[in-house]
Amino acid sequence: MTFDVFDVVVTHFPFADRSAEKKRPAVVLSGFDNFGSATGVALVAMITTGRASQWPLDVPVGDLDAAGLKHNCGVRMKLATLDFRHIERKLGGLAEGDRKAVSESLKQLLPFEIGTA
């Protein structure tokens, strides 16, 4: 199974502070053709409904239907590299406006060009 950039998928997302993981939606940030086919992994960003804590650069998902999501949620810049075998299925994909907002958030998270940092 392959996934494209901005696909919304269900995966077992690791916790940063313990050796557990939780099944949750995530957004694929690396394409299969340019990265995944050679490595067998995808870079993903967590999607959360958590409102108790907000992180800088959180991006609310505006078009839940396109993403295949049922509840108000947001893309959190909590990133992981996951083996494709840990991705269970595709739910949908981010709509154009949400793609642009996630791209802008990533530019703020990684504000440099390769070779110039």
PEGIQUI-V5057 format. One record per helix or strand of 2 or more residues. SS is the DSSP state (H for helix, E for strand). FROM is the first residue (numbers start at 1). LEN is the number of residues. If there is no record, write none. Layout:
# PEGIQUI-V5057
SS/FROM/LEN
SS/FROM/LEN
This chain:
# PEGIQUI-V5057
E/7/8
E/21/8
H/32/8
E/41/8
E/59/2
H/64/4
E/74/10
H/84/3
E/87/7
H/96/14
